[in-house]
């Protein structure tokens, strides 16, 4: 995983935690997600749609 995209109607993005590190919000950078690492995302949606996409380096979806 090379890129994480979160789009949708959120009241608040509470936590973006990866590999033992908690990142400040808003956070925009490349964090390489590797096997064996954990990704935690905590957010409060407004009742509409929220998409969390994980992408490979070639911009393809990582999980299909």
N, C-alpha and C positions, 0 to 999 in steps of 0.2 A: 504494500500500500504506500503510495507516494503522496496522496492528496485526500483530504476529507472535506466534503462540502455539506454544510447544513443550511437548508433553505426552508422557509415556511413561516407560519404565524406563531411566533414565540413571545410570551410575556417576558421571559428571562432565560438566558443561558447561564445556568448556575455553575457548571463544572465541565472542564475539558481536561481529563487526566490521562496521561500516557506514559508508560514506562517508569513509574515512580516519580513523575514530575507533574505538578499542577500548573497549567498555563494560564496567564491572565486573560480576561475577556475585555474587549474583543481580541482575538488572537489570530494572526495571519502569518503563517510561515510553513515551510516544508518540514514535516516530521516523518521520517521514514518508519513505517510500521512494519515490524518484522515478526516472523513466527515466534511464538512463545511470549510475546509482549501483550499487555492488556490495555484496552482502550475503554475508558468510562466517559460517557457523555450524560449529563443531567440537565434537563431543560423543562420549562413549564409551558406547554402549548396553550393556545387560546381556544382550542376546540376545532380548529381547522386542520388543514393538512401540513405535515412536517416531513421533509425528506432528508435523510442522512445518507450520503453517497460516499463510497470508498472507491478511489480510482488508482489504477496502476500508473507507472511513469509514462506510458504511451497514451494516457488519457482514456483508456477503456475501463469499464466497470470491473472492479476486482472480484466481486461476488455475483455470479450469475447462475 
